[in-house]
Amino acid sequence: MVVVRSNVVGLLISKGIDSGRLLLIGVDKEFIVRTQEDGLRQRRDGLPYRLSWNNTKIEAKMG
């Protein structure tokens, strides 16, 4: 999946496609959801776990 937020990068991608050096294939919304759901789940479920860590133990190891 490619998300372009820069006009310069978008232009480079367009030139790559036009020259035949780059091939992008369109996908549907369901494909994007399937490929991203594990990462989103990790962020959603992992954050509360990480926030529950005892910060003093982490600082003592780093200190």
MODELLER restraints for C-alpha pairs under 7 A, 6 or more apart:
rsr = mdl.restraints
at = mdl.atoms
rsr.add(forms.Gaussian(group=physical.xy_distance, feature=features.Distance(at['CA:4:A'], at['CA:10:A']), mean=6.00, stdev=0.5))
rsr.add(forms.Gaussian(group=physical.xy_distance, feature=features.Distance(at['CA:16:A'], at['CA:22:A']), mean=4.89, stdev=0.5))
rsr.add(forms.Gaussian(group=physical.xy_distance, feature=features.Distance(at['CA:17:A'], at['CA:23:A']), mean=5.89, stdev=0.5))
